[in-house]
Amino acid sequence: MAIDGHRWTVVFFAIVITAILGLSDVGIIVESASVPAMFVFGDSLVEVGNNNYLSSIAKSDYFPYGIDFNFGPTGRFSNGKTFVDLLGERLGVAYPVAFSDPNTSVARILGGVNYASAAAGILDESGQHYGERYSLSQQVINFENTLSQLRTMMNGTNLTQYLSKSLAVMVFGSNDYINNYLMPSIYSSSSNYSPPAFANLLLNHYARQLLTLYSLGLRKFLIAGIGPLGCMPNQRAGLNRCVDYANQILGTFNEGLKSLVDQLNRRSPGAVFVYGNTYAAVGDILNNPASYGFSVVDRGCCATGQLTCLPYQTPCSNRNVYVFWDAFHPTQSVNVILAQRAFSGPPRDCYPINVQQMTLIY
């Protein structure tokens, strides 16, 4: 990994201290000064309302979305907080503002910006049947727009330090499968590519955009893998088990993404890339739900079969025992677990180091 010895000494010291004090699992150590901002790139799993301002049918700006969120429906595809909301709380970072929100002022972007867009994929065409969305490449362009605003607010040295200390969160890939590869009636990708070839296509596109963000000054990256899509209510509707094929074809992508993290760490001086093992974390919850306090794993809290929640639909009352909120997205209770594992988990959860350790590198 391309990090000098002094910086690794800082990380090692931080790991030892958190282990001795037993604080790594409760998030008491907060290095907010080392994370001035969080820039979020992704899909509906981390969306906060960008699609509200786009011509898209992939929106969640209505009840019952946000039923457990202080601000009500905002465009988050959850009953409450998203994974990045909860991760930001552990880091002491305010919720990054939605890029497309016209009320987003220049001053507010200093705390970070969320570019995530429901139905967005690594490939530009993924999710296009939903209408407008910010694909990965467009989100990178949107970040460049933010960067031009930041340049007018900060001098070069300050901006460089600010970007190098900020955290970039990347959550992509699900839509390239559920809203592309696994929809042969709309997309031709499954007939043009074998699963391994399609995974390599995604990884090549992803790598180019990650290197672009690195060239623009970002240095700390959390890159989430894809969870077990075959276990979502959308995929297993009418079945008593997960769809094995939908899960199996993700292996090449997730393994390749972890390998890509290793390559980027070797070839990107001063940067730290980490891989979030979403598949294993969600899989553990699904395989051992009772140990996490869950009892419903096969349907969404607002049970609409293969869909998102319908407007003003009455959801389940015991939301804490559901793994899924709707047919695609986890409940806030699951997001709490995922954020904790990314923040302070072992290498099996977050490789090669976790987010807490990464933020202590300066």
Protein Blocks (a to p, Z undefined) as FASTA:
>chain_A
ZZdfklmmmmmmmmmmmmmnopmmnomaccfklmmbccddddfklgghlmmmpccfbdcf
bcfehklgfklpnhiacfbdcfklmmmmmnopacdddfklmklcfklmmnopcfbdehia
fblkgoklnopaddfklmmmmmmmmmmmmmmmpcfklmmmmmmmpccdddehjlmmmmmm
mmmklpcklmmpcfklmmmmmmmmmmmmmmmmmmnopabdcddddddfklgmklmgoiab
dcfklmmmmmmmmmmmmmmmmmmmmmmghiacddddfklmmmmmmmmmmlnopabfkbcf
blghjaccdehiacdfklmlpfbfblmbccfklmmmmmmmmmmmcfkloccbdfklmmmp
ZZ
